[in-house]
Amino acid sequence: MILVGQYDSPVTRRIAIALHHYGIPFTRDTRSVFGDAAAVGRISPLTRIPALVLDDGEVLIDSAAILDHLDEQAGDAALMPAAGPARRRALQMTALAQGTLEKVAAVVYERHFHPPEHRSTGWPDRCLGQARSGLDELTRRLVTPYACGPALTHADVMITTLIWYMQDRMDEVLSPAAHASLISLAAHCETLPAFLAAAVSESEKMPRT
């Protein structure tokens, strides 16, 4: 398998963490959608990451769809409960974290790609408000020792990659007091082998403006 994408993308990193956690061997294609868009576009039709190239050449796109395939391979060891309230809880926590990431990323891209005189004023404020609400709700729903209870799930992975991204890129709505439990969870997860194996290198980070 070949994982296409850089780890400064939280949704790419979440795939890598799952691959390492499941013990599934893979190689990497770290070409950037910004620096190597044409090459990435030949692999992923939307020129988006992550993409996972399977051993038979089939290309999977979208992190949720890729994880669905990996979970199927993992069977009972999957980082997602099979059914019932536990599954719904993990899916909803994952969705909250990914939705929060989308709002944070919208602000990061607005600031990165548009010079100050061309930036929207109302749109980033709206996204920041939505991101803050997402963090607040994640904090409210969080249980222990992991996001959904006693076992690590995809929700923990998504929360951890979200927190890393915010701390690296835009932490103005991430409160050390109000969101302390999320930050603590992410710090713990970052010490786990699969997370360490998918650590973000400086060479993979999007340049700052």
N, C-alpha and C positions, 0 to 999 in steps of 0.2 A: 504494500500500500504506500501511496505517496500523499502526504498532507501538504496542501498548497495554502500558503499564507504565513504571515509573520505573527509572532506571539504577542506583539503589542495590540493586536486585535483580540479582545476578550473572548469573542465567539470562536476564533481559531484556537486560542489557548485552551478553551474548555474541551475541544475535541482532543487535543494532545494529552490533556490530563486524563481523559477517559481511556484513551489508547494505552497510556502508561499504566493506569490503574488495572486495566483488563489484561495487561501483559501481551498486547497485540503488537507485533513488530511493524515498524513503518519507517520510511525515510521522509525527508522534507524537501519541499520546493519553496524557498523563501523569497521568491520574486514578489515585488510590491505592486499593488494595484495602482499606485501613483507613479512609480518609476518604471514599471514594466507592464503597463496596462495591456498592450497588444498581446504579449505572451500569455498573460493571465486570461485574457479574453478568448484565446484559442483553447483553453482548458475549460473555463467556466463561462457560459454564454452571456451571463449578466456582468461579467468582469467583476465578480464579487468573491470574497473569501469568507469562510473557508470552502475549499473543495477537497474531496477525498477521491483519489484515483485508485480503484480497486485493482487487484492483481490481474484480473481479466481485461482491464482497460476501461471498464465502466466508471463514469464520473458521477459522484454524488455531490449535490450542492445543498446549501442551507444547513446550519448547525443542528437544528432539531431533526431534520430528516437523516442526517449523518448519524446522530446519536441513536436514533431509532434502529438503524442497521447494526450499530455496534452493540446496543443492548440485546438485540436478537442473538448476536454471536455469543454474548456473555451469559445468556440464560439466567439461571438463578442468582448469579453474581452481579446482575445489572444494578446500576446506580439509580434505579427507578422501581418503586414497588409495583407489583404486577397488576393490582386491582384494588378497588374499594377506596375508602376515605384516605388511606395513607398515600395512594397514588395521586388522588386529586390534590391533596395537600402539597405534595412535592411538585406537581405540575404547576399549581398556582404560585408557589414561592419562586419557582424558576421563571415563570412568566412575569411576575412582579420585578424580579431582578433584571431580566432582559429588557422589559419595558423601560425601566429606569435607565439602563445603559443607553437605550436608543435616544432618550431625551438628553442625556449628558453628551453623547456623541454629536447630536445636532448642534449643541452650543460650541463644542470644540471645533467642529468643521466650519461653523459660521465665523468663528474668530480666526481660524487658520487660513481659510481661503479667501475671505473678503477683507480688503483694507478697511480701516476704521470708518472712513467716510462713506462706505457702501454697506455697512452692516445694518441689519434690521435692529430696531430697538425693542419692539413689543414681542417678537418671536422668541429671542433668547430668554427674556424674562418669563414668558409662559412656560418654556421648556424647563427652566430652572425650578419653577414652582411645581411642575409635574414630577421632576426628579426628587425634590424634597419630599413630596407626598409619597412617592414610591419608597424612599428610604424609611420614612416614618411608619409606613404600613408593614414593611419587612421587619422592622424592629418590633412592632406590636405583635406580629404573628410568630416571631422567633421563639423556639423552644430550645432545650438543651439535651445533650451536649452539642448536637448538630442542629441545623436549621429546622428539621422536621422531626427530631427525636433522637433515638440512640444510634442511628446508622447514617453514614455519609450518603448523600444523594446528589443528583445533578443540581439541586438547588444550592447546596454548599459550594459547588464548583462555580456556578454562575455568580453567586454573591461574592465569592473571593476574587474572581477576575474583574467584577465590577468595582470592588473596593480598590484593587490595585490600580485600575484605570483612573479612577477618580483621584486617588492620592498622587498619581503621576501627572495627570492632565488638568484636572479641574475639581478642586476639593471644596469650593466655596459653599456648597450646601451640605457637605458631609460634616456633621457636628461631632467632635470628639466626646461630647457629653451625651447628646440626645441619641447618637448612633453608636455608642460605645460597644454595645453587644455585637453589632455587625462587624465592627473593626476588630474586636477580639476574636470572633469566629474566623475571620479571614486570616488573621495573624497565625492562629493555630493551624488552619488548613495549609498555609504556606510552608509549614514544617514537615508536611507529609511527603513521602517519597515521590508520588506521582506529580505533585505540584512542583517539587524541587526539580524534577526531571524536565519540566516544561517551564523553567524560569525564563524570564524575558531578558535578552541580552541588549546591551546598549545599541548594538548595530541594527537591531530590529525596530527601534523606536521611531515613530514618525517625527521628522524634524520639527523643532519648535520655531515659531515665528519670532 
